[in-house]
């Protein structure tokens, strides 16, 4: 299982989130869940991914979809 920030929230749900934020007095983050497994990679592939991530402030995750 993997999560990321939800991007495509419909207007009604977004309005409801804003209402809830106002009621509780703090911002909320919305996440989406993905059902994936880590991909089996060799050391060379893992090293390529690590080099790509460096200096970009991102994290790449190689997955095998279920």
Residue pairs with C-beta under 8 A, 6 or more apart in sequence:
1 33
1 34
1 35
1 36
2 33
2 34
2 36
2 61
2 63
3 31
3 32
3 33
3 34
4 31
4 32
4 34
5 29
5 30
5 31
5 32
6 30
6 31
6 32
7 32
9 17
9 30
17 28
17 30
20 28
21 27
21 28
34 63
35 65
35 66
36 61
36 63
36 64
36 65
36 66
37 63
37 64
37 66
38 61
38 62
38 63
38 64
39 62
39 63
39 64
40 64
41 49
41 62
45 62
49 60
49 62
52 60
53 59
53 60
